[in-house]
Amino acid sequence: TMTSVRRPTGAPIALSMGLCILPMTSTATKVALQGIDLVASRVGFAEQVVELGPADGTVAGSMRSAKILVPGCSDALLDTYIEHADVFDGRAPYYGMLWPSALALSREVGMHVNRGDSVMEIGAGLGLVSVAAALTAQPESVTVVDHDPVAVELACASARINGAGDAIQGAVLDWTQLDMWPMKCMDVVLGADVCYEPEAAAHVAAVADRVLKPGGRLVIADGLHRPFRPVLEANMRARGFGLATRMSGTELSSSSNGRDARQTTRIIQVDSSQLGGDTDAWSRVAIQVYCKP
């Protein structure tokens, strides 16, 4: 399965963004109030068109696209965060680009979210997967979560541009502060390119365990050869989660411990040639679904 995007064209879009996020800590509020204005004035934003999966969530069917707001220049964005580190409270702008796993999951999300589900995307960045879920799967609600208020606001702005503003709400949450997260209220948790270090994998498992209802699902997409995917699996199994096997179109693959993973891992090849940045190493994306007992 292939997926691709069209790079932004024309001049960057300067946004006048109003806050569209749930209650925040005082530090996050400072980032929101000052950081959004800084990024909007110094970097600007552009629209990037992304092809999504079928509108009915099936393998066949009509395809649709979404317009995602991205920073006008990733280098200028990074410079802004470095020069104003006091404003951004040491955060790094991980939302500076669309990541390959988000592209892959945005094409597949209709296969994993049912009509009427309550959905949360964690480490959402630009919120592509959340927008795709709202447009293709008809969930009851989608909560887009990131620890950077600028990313959350940008994701909510993209939702409004695509006519999904009523379905998507934002929340600024830090997965190192687990007690701030809601409990047992979500049917599905989505994550793309979030297991970038062992600690992150452990936090993802803890968040999923806390927010998912019994029988809920964690749908995780990450580079096939990311070294910390087994760490996530170990953490999920320790919490009683099992890997789902009902995934069509799976590719033969084996896990690090030699277990046959053909029924638990779906492999997506992403065309990342136009994404920018060093993304080729993660262009083969593995999608797995963990089920809460």
N, C-alpha and C positions, 0 to 999 in steps of 0.2 A: 504494500500500500504506500502510495506517495502523497505527499502534501507539500504545498509551496505557497509563497506569498508574493505580493508585488510591493516593491519598495516605495516609500513616500516620494511624491513628485511635487514640484512647485515650492513656493516659499513656506516656511514653517508657519503654523497656526498659532497665534497668540490668544490664549484663553483667559477669560475672566471667570475664574472658578469660585463657586460658593461651596462651603463645607457641606458634605453629604455623608457624614460619618457618625457613628454611635459615640456615646460618652467616652472620653479619653483621659489619660493621666495628664497632669500639668505639663510634664515634659513633652508629651506628644502634642498637646495643644499648642505649645510654643512652635514646634516644628511645623504644625499645620498652618498657623497664622502667618509665620514669617517665611517658611520654606516654600510654600506654594507660590507666594508672590515672587520670591527670588528666582525659582525655576521658570515661572511663566515669563518674567521680564528678561532674564539673561539667556535662556535656552529656547523657549518657545516649544510648540508642539506641532506635529504633522500627523496626517491621517495615513494609516497603512491598511490596505485592503487584504483580508485573509479569507481564503476559501474554507468554509466549514463543511461538516458532514451533511447528510440528507436531512431535510426538514422534518421527516417523520421518524428519525432515529434508526432507520434500517440501512442495510448495506446498499439496497437499491432505492431510488427515489430522487426527487429534485434536490439539487445542491443549492446552497445559498452562501452568501459571503457576509462579512462584518467589517466595519470600519473601526480600527483600533487606534487610539491616540498614543503616539510615541514621542519621546523627546526629540526635538529638532536636530540635536547633535549630541551624541553620547560623550564625546570628548569634552564639550562645553559643560555638560551635566556633571561629569566627574570633577572638573575644575571648580565648579560652583560648590560642590560638596566639600572639597578640600579647603577652599578659601574661606568657607563659612562653616567650618566644622563645629563651632560653638552653637550655631543655629540648628544644625542637623543632629546634634548630640552624638557625634561619632558614627552615624549611620552611613552605609555605603549604598549607592544608587543601583541596586540589582535590577531595578525595573528599566534600566537604560536601553534594553533591547528585548525583542521577543526571543525566548529560548526554545530550542528544538522540541523539548518534551511538551511544552505548552501548545505548540503547533500540532503535534501528534494527538494529544488528548482532546484538543478542540474539535478534531475531526471524528473522534470516537465517542465523545461524551454522551451523545444520544443513545448509545448502546448500554450505558451504565446508569443513567438517570431516568426514573420513571415519572410519568405524569403525576403531579401532586406531591412529589418528594420535597422535603426541606433539605437544602444543599448548602454546603460551606466549602469555599476554596481557601486553603491555607497557603501562606507564602505566595500570594497571588500575583505580585508584581503588577503588570499592566492589566490583569484581569481578563485576558483573552478567553480562558477556559470558562470563567463565570458567564461572560457574555454569550459564548457558544451554548452553554447549558440552558440559559434563559431563552435563546432563540430557537433551539432545536428540540428541547425535551419537555417543555411545558411544566416545569416544576412549580410547586406552590410558592417557593421563595428561594433566593440565592443570596448568601452572605459572603462578600468578598473580604478577605482578611489579609492584612500585611502589617508589619511593625512600623512601616514608613507611611505617615499620613499622606504624603504627596502621591505615593503609588495608589493608595486607596481612593483618593479624590480623582485621580486620573482614570482609574478603572470605572468609577461611578459616572464620570463624564462620558466615557465610551459607551456605557450602558444607555445613557440618555440619547446619544447620537443614533444608536441603533434601535430606538424605540422600546428599550427594555428597562427604562429607568424605574418603572413601578415594581418590577420583579426583583431588582437587585438593591441591596443595602450594603453599606460598608462598615467595617469595624477595625479599629487599630488595636491589635493585640500582640503581645510578645509571648512566644511559646516557652520562654524561660520563667514566666509568671503564670503557672498553670491555674492557680486559684482564681484568676481573672476571667477565665473562659467559661461559657455556659455549660450546663451539664445535661447529657442525655436528651438532646433536642433535635438532632440531625439524623436524617435517613442516609445521607451520603456526604462523605468528606472527599474532596478532590485535592490532589497535589501534583505539581509538575516541576521537575528539577529542584526538589527541596532536600534531597538526601546528599548534600555536597560535603558532609563531614560526619564522623561517627556521632557526635553530639546532636546534630540535626536529626539524624535518623531516630535517635532515642526520643527526642522531643516530639517528632511527628507521631510516633507510636503512642506517647502519653496523651497528646491532644486528641487523637482519634478515639482512644479509649474513653476519654472524658466526655466528649461532645456527642458521640454516636448513641443512638437508641439501641436497645437489644435488637439484633438482626440487621443492624446498619452496616454500611459498606465503606471501606476506604479504597478509593481508586487512585493508584499512584503511577505516575509516568516518570521515567528517568532514563538516562543513557544506559544502554544495554551493558556497557562495561564499566559503569560507575563502581568503584570499589566498595561502596558502603551499602549497596542494595542488600547483601546478606546480613548486614547489621540490622537493617530495618526488619527483615524477615524474622531474625532471632528475637527482636524486641516484641514484634507482633505476636509471635507464637507464645512467648512467655506470658502474654496478657490474654491468652486463650483464643486469639483470632486464627482462622484457617484461611488458606488460599482458595479462592473460587476456581472451579474447573469449567464452568459453563461459558467459554469464550470461543467464538467462531473464528476461523481463519488463523489459528495459532501456528507458529513456526516451530520446528524441532529445535530444542535448546536444552541445555543441562545446567543445573545450578552448581554452585561451587562445591557442594558436598556430593556431587555425582547423582543426585536425585533427578529422575526424568521430569522435566518441567514443561513438556509439550502441551499439557492441558491447563497450565496455570499462567503462562506468559504469552502475551501477544506482542509481536515485534513489528514496529512501524519504521519504514525508511523515510526520513524527512529530507526534502530538498532544501538544504540550508545555505546554498551557494550565495544567496542574496541577503542573508541575514546580517552579515557583518560580524566582526569579532571571531574568536577562535571557537567555532561551533562544530567543525567537521568531526571532531573526536566523539561527539555525542549525537551524531546524525541518525544512528540506529537506536530507536527508543523502545524500551520494554514497558509494557503496561500490565500491571497486576492488580487484582481485586482481593482485598482481605475482608472477611466477613466476621462480624462480631457475634458471639453466641447469644 
